[in-house]
Amino acid sequence: MKILLGFKASPDLSMMAEKDWQAGDSLQIDVSFTQTMLNCFDESAAELMLMVRDGAAWQEGELNLNALTIGDSRGEHYLKLMYALGFQSAIRIDPTSSVDLRFNPLAVAKIMQAYHQKVEQQSLIVLGMQSSEGHNMQTAMLLAELLNWPCITQVTDFRVIRESKQIVVIRQTEDQQQKLTINTPSVLAVGNSTQASALRVPTLKQKLAGAKNSILHYSLEQLGLSPQALQQENDKQLTKLTRQQSRRCGVMITGGTPQEKARRLYHDYLQGRLSR
């Protein structure tokens, strides 16, 4: 059984100073100097796959965990991390700089579909619910539609029944928790998982062993795709890019001594709240 993790290594925008938020002519912000990060949904998806591996006595070659990312070389740090944690293969697909995937979940789904159909077919594809860029929440559903597979969203936990290769899925709706037993192939979109809220950290020995493995690289041409094939007439066109400002107001408490400032803080701001 082959399970594929799809994740996105996103730039850590919290590290950028105010002067760095300058969009160029193509409405791109230079984030090449920032560190990258995995969001909580991608971390949970990876951890749930590792829990599946640990939860049964799998024979050698019976379960293969694979990780795939679409983007530039900065994502390879996390592919090496997946190798260190025991994934069997790590794949990076370079979409070229001419393809903007930030607000085009259909293009991402088409690339993953092409990898599945032309390189290595998977039994289960697991994605985080949304990426830190775009926040589309559509990639998993579009991929399932292209593959004609079922898609389960808001997944918080899942396990594989080793004998039947069925998937027991726990998903959280607005008002209840559901437990489903589904057949493969299928697509899972992982949401807020309390069972796997963070990805485990590999040991130094695991990191050294994982660093010896080679990352598999594919271009769009090798997958039978072109930048034009990833564009649709009704694609969203980015026309403006501004930074969302989040500011808080403050009040300076003045006084001649610390004791006077403390009294003013209590009488002017705290006393009314504490007496309620």
C-alpha positions in Angstrom: 0.0 0.0 0.0 1.3 3.4 -1.0 0.4 6.6 0.9 1.4 10.0 -0.6 1.8 13.1 1.5 1.4 16.4 -0.3 2.8 19.4 1.5 3.9 23.0 0.9 6.9 24.6 2.3 5.8 28.2 2.8 7.9 31.3 3.7 7.7 32.5 7.2 6.2 35.9 6.6 6.4 36.9 10.3 10.2 37.3 9.8 9.8 40.1 7.2 10.2 43.7 8.2 7.9 46.5 7.1 10.3 47.6 4.3 10.4 44.1 2.8 6.7 44.1 1.9 7.3 45.6 -1.5 5.6 43.9 -4.5 7.4 44.0 -7.8 5.9 44.4 -11.3 4.6 40.8 -11.3 3.0 41.3 -7.9 5.6 39.0 -6.3 7.2 39.7 -2.9 10.8 38.6 -2.5 10.8 35.9 0.2 14.0 34.2 -0.9 15.8 35.3 2.3 13.2 34.1 4.7 13.0 30.7 6.4 10.4 28.2 5.3 7.9 26.4 7.5 5.2 23.7 7.4 1.8 24.8 8.6 -0.1 22.9 11.3 -2.3 21.0 8.8 0.7 19.6 6.8 2.5 18.6 10.1 -0.6 16.8 11.3 -1.0 15.0 8.0 2.6 13.8 8.1 2.3 12.7 11.8 -0.9 10.8 11.1 0.9 8.8 8.4 3.7 8.0 10.7 1.1 6.8 13.3 -0.4 4.5 10.7 3.1 3.0 10.1 3.6 2.6 13.9 0.2 1.2 14.5 0.5 -2.2 12.8 3.1 -4.9 12.2 3.7 -4.1 8.6 5.9 -6.5 6.5 8.7 -5.0 4.5 7.4 -3.4 1.4 3.8 -3.7 2.5 3.5 0.0 3.4 5.3 2.8 1.6 5.1 6.4 2.8 6.0 9.0 0.2 6.2 12.8 0.4 5.8 15.2 -2.4 6.1 19.0 -2.6 5.7 21.4 -5.5 8.1 24.3 -5.5 11.7 25.5 -5.5 14.7 23.9 -3.7 13.8 25.4 -0.3 11.3 22.6 0.1 14.1 20.0 0.1 14.9 20.6 3.7 11.5 19.1 4.6 11.9 16.3 2.2 15.1 15.3 4.0 13.1 15.6 7.2 10.6 13.1 5.9 13.4 10.7 4.9 14.8 11.0 8.5 11.3 10.1 9.9 11.1 6.9 7.8 9.4 7.9 4.5 10.5 5.7 1.6 10.6 8.4 -1.1 10.7 12.2 -1.3 9.7 14.0 -4.5 10.0 17.6 -5.6 8.3 18.9 -8.7 9.6 22.2 -10.1 6.7 24.1 -11.7 9.0 26.8 -13.1 8.8 30.5 -12.2 6.3 31.2 -14.9 3.5 29.4 -13.0 2.0 31.1 -10.0 0.4 28.5 -7.8 -0.5 30.7 -4.9 -4.1 31.2 -6.0 -4.5 28.3 -8.4 -5.4 25.1 -6.5 -6.5 23.5 -9.7 -3.0 23.7 -11.1 -1.6 22.1 -8.0 -4.2 19.3 -8.3 -3.3 18.8 -12.0 0.4 18.4 -11.1 -0.3 15.8 -8.4 -2.7 14.0 -10.7 0.0 13.8 -13.4 2.6 12.4 -10.9 0.1 9.8 -9.7 -0.8 8.7 -13.3 2.6 8.9 -15.0 5.2 8.2 -12.3 3.8 6.1 -9.4 0.2 5.3 -8.5 -0.9 5.7 -4.9 -3.5 4.0 -2.8 -4.1 7.1 -0.6 -3.2 10.8 -0.9 -3.1 12.9 2.3 -3.0 16.7 2.2 -3.3 19.4 4.8 -6.6 21.2 4.7 -5.0 24.4 3.4 -1.7 26.1 2.8 -0.3 29.2 4.4 -0.4 30.9 1.0 -3.7 31.3 -0.7 -5.8 29.6 1.9 -7.9 28.1 -0.9 -9.0 24.9 0.9 -9.8 23.4 -2.6 -6.8 21.4 -3.6 -7.8 18.1 -2.0 -11.3 18.2 -3.4 -10.1 19.2 -6.9 -7.6 16.5 -6.9 -10.2 13.9 -5.9 -12.5 15.2 -8.7 -9.7 14.8 -11.3 -8.9 11.3 -10.1 -12.6 10.4 -9.7 -11.8 9.4 -6.1 -13.8 10.1 -2.9 -12.5 12.9 -0.7 -12.9 13.2 3.1 -12.3 16.6 4.6 -11.7 17.8 8.2 -9.9 14.6 9.0 -8.6 14.5 12.6 -7.3 10.9 12.6 -7.2 7.8 10.4 -5.8 4.3 10.5 -5.4 1.5 8.0 -7.0 -2.0 8.4 -4.0 -4.1 7.4 -6.0 -7.1 6.2 -8.6 -5.4 4.0 -6.6 -2.2 3.2 -9.6 -0.1 4.2 -9.3 3.2 5.9 -11.0 4.1 9.2 -11.3 7.9 9.2 -12.3 10.2 12.0 -13.6 13.6 10.9 -14.9 16.5 12.8 -18.0 18.4 11.6 -19.4 21.6 13.2 -21.6 19.7 15.6 -20.3 16.1 15.8 -17.5 13.7 15.3 -17.9 11.1 12.6 -16.3 7.7 12.1 -16.1 6.4 8.5 -14.8 3.2 7.0 -13.8 3.8 3.4 -12.1 1.9 0.6 -9.0 3.0 -1.3 -8.1 4.8 -3.4 -9.2 8.1 -1.8 -8.0 11.6 -0.8 -7.9 12.8 2.8 -7.7 16.5 3.8 -6.4 16.8 7.4 -7.8 19.6 9.6 -7.3 20.4 13.3 -6.1 17.1 14.7 -5.6 16.8 18.5 -4.2 13.3 18.0 -1.3 14.6 15.9 -1.0 18.3 16.6 2.7 18.5 15.8 5.2 16.5 13.8 7.7 14.4 15.7 11.4 15.5 15.8 13.9 13.0 14.3 17.1 12.1 16.2 20.5 13.1 15.0 21.1 9.6 13.9 17.9 9.6 11.9 18.8 12.9 10.3 22.3 11.7 9.2 20.7 8.5 7.7 18.0 10.5 5.9 20.5 12.9 4.4 22.0 10.1 2.4 18.8 9.5 0.5 18.4 11.2 -2.9 15.4 13.5 -3.6 13.6 12.6 -6.8 13.1 15.6 -9.1 10.5 16.0 -11.9 9.8 18.9 -14.2 6.4 19.7 -15.7 7.7 18.4 -19.1 8.5 15.0 -17.5 5.0 14.8 -16.2 3.5 15.7 -19.6 2.4 19.1 -18.6 3.1 22.7 -19.8 2.6 26.0 -18.1 -0.2 26.7 -20.6 -2.0 23.5 -19.6 -2.1 24.7 -16.0 -3.9 27.9 -16.9 -7.6 28.3 -17.2 -9.6 31.1 -18.8 -11.5 31.6 -15.5 -8.4 31.5 -13.3 -8.2 34.2 -10.6 -6.0 37.1 -11.7 -4.0 38.9 -9.0 -4.5 42.6 -9.5 -3.4 44.1 -6.2 -1.3 42.9 -3.3 -1.3 44.7 0.1 -0.2 43.8 3.5 -3.0 43.4 6.1 -2.2 45.7 9.0 -2.9 44.5 12.5 -2.2 47.2 15.0 -3.2 47.7 18.7 -3.7 51.0 20.4 -2.0 51.7 23.8 -2.2 54.1 26.6 0.8 55.4 28.4 0.3 55.4 32.2 2.3 58.3 33.7 3.2 59.0 37.3 6.0 60.2 39.5 6.7 56.8 41.1 6.0 53.2 40.3 3.5 53.2 43.2 1.6 56.1 41.7 1.5 54.4 38.3 0.2 51.2 39.9 -2.6 53.1 41.6 -3.6 54.8 38.4 -3.6 51.4 36.6 -5.9 49.9 39.3 -8.3 52.8 39.7 -8.6 53.8 36.0 -8.5 50.3 34.3 -8.7 47.3 36.6 -11.0 48.2 39.5 -14.2 48.2 37.4 -13.3 44.8 35.8 -12.4 43.1 39.1 -15.6 44.2 40.8 -17.9 42.6 38.2 
